[in-house]
């Protein structure tokens, strides 16, 4: 059985990765992690042993990150129809993209796109759930996800062109 400190470091590491996905940089992620732990310690008695404890912690970290951006400035969500952005499926299977490089690209996305991309692609929230969390329409969630994917696709293409 792992020691209590090992369990703490395991959860802290996993929560930090969540915070890093939703932050612009390492320092912002550290701040979000600290705020998440303050919320966790404050609300620990609310955990009812229903569902996974790790999932509960992750939801708190995600909500803390979202609240941080709402407080910093109103979260401007783009509400425009996405016409053909050239989002046909590309095959990047032959490409070896470093995980840190991909994370860096995601962190550079404007807040509205990064948050929706992370919620949908990396954390498996539905557009309905995202629309409720961010108080936007499902259509806005979908269009912002498409724009985020388009931006990332263009950045990956530019990176591949540099390598050639």
N, C-alpha and C positions, 0 to 999 in steps of 0.2 A: 504494500500500500504506500502511495507517495506521501511524503511529508507535506505538512500544511504549506510551507514556503514554496515547495515545488508546484503545488496546485495553484497558488497565487501567481507564480511566474508564468505558468501555462495560460491561465485566464488573461493575465495582463498582456502577454504576447499576442494572443488572439484578438483581444479588444484593441490593442494598438494597431494591428493590421486593418481592422475595421475603420478606426479613426484616420489612418493614413490614406485609405481609399477615398474618404470624404473630405480630405483636407488639401489645401494648396501646397503644403510643404511639411517637413518633419516637425518644425516648431509648432505649427497649428495643430498637428496631430497630437503632440504632447499635451497641449492645452486642453484639447477635446477629451483626451484620455483622463486627465486629472479631473475635469468637470464631470465626466461620466462616473468616476469612482466616488465623487462626492454625492452624486445622485443615487448611486447604488447603495452606499452606506446609509443614506437618508431614508431610502425606500425598501431596504432589505426585508423588513417585516411584512411588506405587501406581497412578497413572493409566496405563493400558495402551494408550492411543490407540484404544480400542474404544468406539464410540458417540461421542456429542457431548461435547466438553469442557465446553461450556456446561451441558449436562444434568448432568454430573458435579458441577460447581460448585453447581448449583441443589439437587441432592440433599444435598450437604454443608450448605448453608444451611438447608434444611428440617430435616434431622436435628439440626443445632445448635439450632434454635429449639425443637424437640420436647424435646431433652435439657434445655434451659434450664428448661422448665416442669416437667419431671419432677424436677429438682433442687430447684426452688423449693418445691414442695409436691407431694405425690402427685397425679397427674392423676386426678381423680375423674371417672369416666365414668358417666354416667347410664344405667342399664339398666332402662328401663321401656318397656312396650309403648306405642306411640303409637296412641291411638284417634283418632277423627275430630277433628282439630284445625282443620278448616276449611281444608284445604290444596288446595282446588280451584284449578286453574290460573287465575291472574289475568293480565290483559293490561296490562302496563306500557309497551307500545311507545310510547304517546302521551306518556308522561311523560319529561321531561328531568331525569334525576337526575345530578348532578355526580359524577364519579368519586371525588373526594375525600370527598364526602358518603357515598357507598356504602362506601368504605374505612373511614370513621369508624364507620359502623354495624356493620360486620364486626368492627372492633377492640373494640367495646363488648360483643360476645357473650362469655358466660362461656368460659373457656379450652377446656373440653371440646367445646363446640359450634363455636367459632371454628376450632379445629384440624381437626376433621372436615370442616366446611364448606369450608375452604380446600383440604384434601387432595383432596376429592372434586370439588367444583365448579370450583375455580380451577386445580388442578394435575393433574386427570384420573387420580387414583389410584382403583382399584376398592375396593369395600368389603372384599374379601379382603385386598388389600394394606394397607389402613388397619388392619384387625383385627390383622394381623401386626406392623405398626409400633407400634401402641399397646397390643398385648397385650389385646385385647378381642374379643368375638364379632362376627361380621358383622352380626347382628341389632342389637347395641348401636350399631354404626356407623350402620346405617340409621336407627334411631330417633333418635339424636342429630342426624343430618343433618336429619330431618324437623322436629325441635324448633327447630334453628337457622333453617331456612327459615321456620317459623311466626313466630319472633321477628322476623326481618327483615321479613316480610310485614306484621306488625302495626306495626312502626316506619315502614315506607313508607306504610302507610295513614294513620297519625297525621300524618306529614309532609304528605301530600296534603290532609288535612282542614284543616291550618293554613293552607295556601295558598288554600283556597276562601273 
